[in-house]
Structures are given as structure tokens and as C-alpha cells.
């Protein structure tokens, strides 16, 4: 009867060592194929929490970038509308300057031009972006300006501030661009610059006959409105720049965090491939040794 020469303990140790080598090779083959250290967080040991934190921060940065991008698009629409308002007011001021310097004024013609300008002004202040009104504060589903409302006077003499045309609220649009920074960029249609513009145009559109005092008052209001609209343009432009800077920072941070996370999770495929070759040779030798040991028996030494 054949008998083992090696003890069971030595044979068992050799098999266990070979199995460990085989397990290591299996993990390295997965790493070689996937390019990452492990398919789950358990395989990263003490680095797992850092990896999770980095992934969360990348996702958070992505949400800030998306919010900034959406806000920037809205700001561009707002800036364009305010620019058109500035052009409208410049033309209206030219109309008033001509009317006040003329020997005689064609009141009906000037009033008609003013009525058209009033409609254009209302339309610009009711500008929408993606279906939302941009100058209505938080009430984005309601047109912020209604000049046909019974509450808005069809004649404004004497001239006093009146924002009864405004249907929105006082909430200013803002966007969170980081954990600690929120940028306000909203402008509402009841802003004093817009109110003065509306009042100046309404003075001319709905007062007949047009007196020199009315024309001068409207001209003064339009001058003040133009200055105010210029300030609004600067404010919107500054907000756009601040949002762009914040978005760029988040993009840079996201790239940094992704690179750091990749460094923690990725493997050097070339190095793993080289190690696999070494382990393969070691495993082959182990199996050969085990086979030789298990093939020995007492009869081999008695013959």
C-alpha cells in the first residue's frame, strides 16, 4: 500500500500557500482588467472614507456648476433685456429733447410714440427665460408688468412714484455657488430705475395736451432712469462675473478631487501585469512541488 512520505501538516501548508497565491492572482487579474484597486469600498481599507468624501465633494461641485450655468444663462437674458431698455430710453430721451426744443410740438405724434414705447417697456420687463418671468422676483409664473390694469393710472399728473403696474414680489433671484457663498443677481420690475422709466413714458403717453412742464418733467425722469439702468447693467454684469469665477473654481476643484480619487482607486496596470507574471511562475512552481511531494511513497525508498 502506498504511503505519504511528507507529513499531512507540511502538505497542508504548501496547498494553503498555493491557494493564497492563486487568490492574490485572481484579485490582480480583476485589477488588470478594471484598472481599479477594488470593486467595492471594502477593498480600500483605511482609504475608503477619504474616497467616499471625495466622490461626495465631486457630486456637490457638479451641482454647483449646474446651478451656476443655469443662473448665468438667465443673467444673459436679463442683461440683454436691460440693454434693450437702455436703448429704448435713449431713443425716448431724444424724442423729448426734440419736442422741448421745437417751436411747436405735435402732441398727438409724441403721445403716440410714447404709447408705443410704454408697450415695448412692458414687454421687455415681461421677458421670459425657459417659461419663467425674469423680472418678477419669486413669482416667475406671473407676468410682472400689467399696464392695462385698472390700478395703473392712465394719466400721471402730478408725477408721483407708482409701481401699481408691478405684479411680482420682492424676492431677489440668487444662486448658491459653494457651501459658503450665495450670489444675488435678481432685478425686479419695480426697481426705481424701471419705475422712473415707466412714469416718464406714461406722463407723455397719457397727458394731453402736452405742456412744457410735463415734457421737462418726463425728460428729467428719463435722464434719471437712464442713469439707474446703467447702474443695473453694471450690477448684473458684476454678478455674472462673480458666478463665472465661482463656477471656474468649482470646476478646478472638481478636477483636483477627481484626480486625487483616481490616484487612490486606480492601479498601475503595467506594474500589475508584471507582478502577475511573477505570481504565475511562483504558482506553477508551487503546484509542481505539491505534485512531487504528493507523489512520493514508501515503496519508492524500498526498491
Secondary structure, DSSP 8 states (H G I E B T S, - for coil): ----SS-HHHHHHHHHHHHHHHHHHHHHHHHHHHSBS-SSGGGGGGGHHHHHHHHHHHHHHHHHHHHHHHHHHHHHHHHHHHHHHHHHHHHHHHHHHHHHHSSS--HHHHHHHHHHHHHHHHHHHT-EETTEETTSTT-TTS-SB-TTSTTS-S--SS-----TTB-S-S---EEE-SSS-EEE----TT-HHHHHHHHHHHHHHT-SS--HHHHHHHHHHHHHHHHHHHHHHHHHHHHHHHHHHHHHHHHHHHHHHHHHHHHHHB--HHHHHHHHHHHHHHHHHHHHHHHHHHH--THHHH-
